[in-house]
Every structure is written in C-alpha cells, then in structure tokens.
Amino acid sequence: MKNYNKSSTSKLVSQFDKELMSLLAQDLKAYKTKTQFVNKQAQPAALQAAA
C-alpha cells in the first residue's frame, strides 16, 4: 500500500502560496478601488477643461 501524504515542507510551501495569493488579491482589490476613486474625481476636471 502506497502512502501519498504530503511532507511538512510541501505543506509549508502550500500554506505560504495561499497566504501570498490572499495578500496579493487584497492589495489588487485595494489598488483597483483607489484608482477607480481617483479616476472618478479626475474625470469631471478633465471634462471642464475640454468645455
């Protein structure tokens, strides 16, 4: 009977990957929210300059 248990190193790397992806996803979400807010504020000023 074969044993397919993950080694502790593999589990640690897997946990690290999950945490890193979570942090990157949170940062990307915050960046998108920030840039959308900035772009929405900057847009009316650009429209006023064109008019």
LINZINOR-V517013 format. One record per backbone hydrogen bond with DSSP energy under -1.0 kcal/mol. NH is the residue of the N-H (numbers start at 1). CO is the residue of the C=O. If there is no record, write none. Layout:
NH & CO
NH & CO
This chain:
11 & 7
12 & 8
13 & 9
14 & 10
15 & 11
16 & 12
17 & 13
18 & 14
19 & 15
20 & 16
21 & 17
22 & 18
23 & 19
24 & 20
25 & 21
26 & 22
27 & 23
28 & 24
29 & 25
30 & 26
31 & 27
32 & 28
33 & 29
34 & 30
35 & 31
36 & 32
37 & 33
38 & 34
39 & 35
40 & 36
41 & 37
42 & 38
43 & 39
46 & 42
47 & 43
48 & 44
49 & 45
50 & 46
51 & 47
